[in-house]
């Protein structure tokens, strides 16, 4: 009886470890996909997102 119970406990622990590992791997793959997609967009000649573009603080200086 004790052997079956310990086998069941080990099985449950391994199941949750597998779920944890797969969820972490999925999150990392999302991060890598965003990183590579961003690099691909820049190489393809597309403009980066507007928030990443440098906007000048002041306009040209006019002399009188």
Secondary structure as a PSIPRED ss2 file (coil, helix, strand):
# PSIPRED VFORMAT (PSIPRED V4.0)

   1 X C   1.000  0.000  0.000
   2 X H   0.000  1.000  0.000
   3 X H   0.000  1.000  0.000
   4 X H   0.000  1.000  0.000
   5 X H   0.000  1.000  0.000
   6 X H   0.000  1.000  0.000
   7 X H   0.000  1.000  0.000
   8 X H   0.000  1.000  0.000
   9 X H   0.000  1.000  0.000
  10 X H   0.000  1.000  0.000
  11 X H   0.000  1.000  0.000
  12 X H   0.000  1.000  0.000
  13 X H   0.000  1.000  0.000
  14 X H   0.000  1.000  0.000
  15 X H   0.000  1.000  0.000
  16 X H   0.000  1.000  0.000
  17 X H   0.000  1.000  0.000
  18 X H   0.000  1.000  0.000
  19 X H   0.000  1.000  0.000
  20 X H   0.000  1.000  0.000
  21 X H   0.000  1.000  0.000
  22 X H   0.000  1.000  0.000
  23 X H   0.000  1.000  0.000
  24 X H   0.000  1.000  0.000
  25 X H   0.000  1.000  0.000
  26 X H   0.000  1.000  0.000
  27 X H   0.000  1.000  0.000
  28 X H   0.000  1.000  0.000
  29 X H   0.000  1.000  0.000
  30 X H   0.000  1.000  0.000
  31 X H   0.000  1.000  0.000
  32 X H   0.000  1.000  0.000
  33 X H   0.000  1.000  0.000
  34 X H   0.000  1.000  0.000
  35 X H   0.000  1.000  0.000
  36 X H   0.000  1.000  0.000
  37 X H   0.000  1.000  0.000
  38 X H   0.000  1.000  0.000
  39 X H   0.000  1.000  0.000
  40 X H   0.000  1.000  0.000
  41 X H   0.000  1.000  0.000
  42 X H   0.000  1.000  0.000
  43 X H   0.000  1.000  0.000
  44 X C   1.000  0.000  0.000
  45 X C   1.000  0.000  0.000
  46 X C   1.000  0.000  0.000
  47 X C   1.000  0.000  0.000
  48 X C   1.000  0.000  0.000
  49 X C   1.000  0.000  0.000
  50 X H   0.000  1.000  0.000
  51 X H   0.000  1.000  0.000
  52 X H   0.000  1.000  0.000
  53 X C   1.000  0.000  0.000
  54 X C   1.000  0.000  0.000
  55 X C   1.000  0.000  0.000
  56 X C   1.000  0.000  0.000
  57 X C   1.000  0.000  0.000
  58 X C   1.000  0.000  0.000
  59 X C   1.000  0.000  0.000
  60 X C   1.000  0.000  0.000
  61 X C   1.000  0.000  0.000
  62 X C   1.000  0.000  0.000
  63 X C   1.000  0.000  0.000
  64 X C   1.000  0.000  0.000
